[in-house]
């Protein structure tokens, strides 16, 4: 089981900073394959997006965009001394929906505004508190734009939108066969 928080931003929307919080929940399987190495497969519900703050370029606009995805990350993780773990991999995200609020008013963005898929690179590190409880932080970035090039988005640039997230989470891991970390 995985429960955590994303803080995200969208490169290309002229807003800077990881100001958009979102849920990051799901499940994982850690499969040992060599000494301290595991292959990890997860399925996650992940909220990403972008949000203005008081210090942004748009002082008169309150912009809040949430993008909902189902993600399937596949990672390789190395665990050192049965405590510290470091991983890298790829994540396939399937776009589900969006919600845009501008100046406290809901605006509808057509589902065609965003691409159906988001392929991301992921890096993470963490610490096993116990053999089954794992605290984890990480970073992820889309490899290509997530908006459709001809889409009309209130804040848009020629370079398109690229998701970037920083996440923190806690995981409960059930061992498979031998201990999942060994």
N, C-alpha and C positions, 0 to 999 in steps of 0.2 A: 504494500500500500504506500502511496505517496501523497503527501499534503504539503502545499507550499504556496509561495507568493512570487509572481513575476513583477518586476518593474521594467517598463518597456518604453521605447521611443520608436519613431518611424523616421529614418533618414529620408530626406527629400520633402518633408512637409514644412520646412522653414522654422520648426520649433526645436529647441535644443533641450536635452536633459531627459533623464529616465524618470518622468513624472507620472506615468500611467500605471497604477497598480492593477493586478488581475490575479485570478485564481490559477493554480497549477496543481491539478489533482489527477490521480489515476493509480495504475498498478505497474509492477516491474517483475521481471524474472532475471536473476543473475545465474549464469551457467558457467561453472568453472571449466577451463579447457587446458591450462598449463600452469603449474606451480601457483603463483599468486595472481594469475590473469583470469578475468571473467569476461564473458560476452553478456551484455545487458540489453534486453529488449523491454521497452515500456509502451504503455498506451496511456495517453494523457488528454485531459480537457485543459486547454490553455487559452487564457485571455491575454491579448496583446493590444497595442494601440498607442495613442498619443494624447497629450493633454497640455493645454497652456497653463502657465503660471503667471503671477503678477509681474514677473521680470521679462516676459517675452516680448517679441517685436509687435505683438498685436494687443495693446493695452485695453482696447475697447471691445475685444471679442473674447468670449469664453468658449474654447474649442475642446471637445472631449470625444475622441473616437475610440470605440472598443471593437476589436476584431476577435471573433471566437473561432477556435480551431480544435480539431482532434489531431493529435500528433502521435507518431510512432517513431521514437528515437531508437537507433541501434548504436550501441557504444561498446568500446573495448576499455576495460578498466584494470589498472594495476593496483594491488593493495600491498603496502609496505608494513611489515611488522604487525600484521593483523589489525591495524588501526587506521592508518592514513591511506586514502585511495585517490587516484587521479585517472580521469577518463577523457576520451575523445571519440567523436563519431559524427554521424549524420542523423537528421530527423526529417521525416516526411510529414508535412502538415496538410490536412484537408480543411479548407475554409468552410465554415458553417454559416456564420451570419455576422452582421455588424450593427452597431448602434452609434449614431452621431448626434451629439447635442451641441448646438451653437447658441450662445447667449440664453441658456435655459430652455430653448425650444428644440424638440426632437425634429430632426430632418431625416428624410428617407434617402438612403443611397441604394441604388439598384444593386442586386446581388452581382450583376455583371461588372460592377465597378472593380471588383477584386478577382484575381485569378483563383481557380479552384484549388491549386496546389502551392505549397511553400516548402522548398527544400532548404534546410538550414545546416550549418556546421555548428557543433556544440563542443565545448570544453567544460570540464568540471573537476572539482576536488571535494573531498569530504573526510569525515572522521567517524569511525564506528564507536559509538558510546558503549554499546554492548555487542555481543555477537549478532544480534538481530536489528538493533536500532542504529541508523546511519543518518548523520546530519550532512547536508550537501549544499554547496553553492556552485553556480556556474554562469556561463555566458553563451549566447547563441546569436547567430546572424544569418539572415536570408542570403542565399547565393545569387538571387536575381530579384527583380522588382516583383512586388505582390499585387500591384494595381495593373489594370489593363490600360495600355498606352492611350487610348482614346477616351478614357473615363473622365467624367466631369466630377472633380472633387473640389470642395471649397478652398483648400490650400493645396496648390499643386505646383510641381516643378517639372522641367523637361526630363530630369533623371529618374523620375518615378519614386515609388515608396519602397523602402527596404526595412523589414522588421529587425530590430535588435532588442534583445532582452537580457536582463540579469535576473537570476532566480536563486531563491533560497528555499530549502525544503527539508522535511524529515521523512525518512523512509523506514518502513518495517519490512525486513527481508526474511523470508523463509528459506532455509538451506535446501538445495536439491542434491540428493545423494550425499557426497562428502560436503563438508561445510562450504557454503557458497563463496567464502573469501579465501579458501586455501586451494 
